[in-house]
């Protein structure tokens, strides 16, 4: 029963952001897949967290010139939605989103992705879904590197590099 409820909520969340390969967001970001699209041309996300789902996109600049971007759509995970009194998979409130974007827009640090644009995506299922566009950072996440052992292998073979990683992390957190 609980598994069925989780699957239903996951379906709802996926329906809210049922993007297709090549779909244009905000008039200039073309969604692309790093992997083959799933199902009926649906773009696979590149990450999910507590407050959103992230997709890879190309920002079309001029002619064939484009830049890779990441677009995060703010759709709360079920456990966070329940803690914050949002029903089902409701997007963050507009006021919370605007405060977060205002704070993030003022961040200028070499180890933190810069906010390029923010806005609202019209969804047939839940009104407007807030989104933010950042630079695209290629490669695994820090969590993935820890989980799959890549970082421990790297730093076992080059222990002097761990100092640099810790300094970068502390610098970003302190900022």
Buried (B, 14 or more C-beta within 10 A) or exposed (E): EEEEEEEEBEEBBBEBBBBEBEBEBBEBBBBBBEEEBEEEEBBBBBBEEEBBBBBBBBBBEEEEEBEEBBBBBBBBBBEBBEEEEBEBBBBBBEEBBEEBBEEBBEEEEEEBBEBBBBBBBEBEBBEEBBBBBBBBEEEEEEEEBEEEEEBEEBBEEEEEEBEEBEEEEEEEEEE
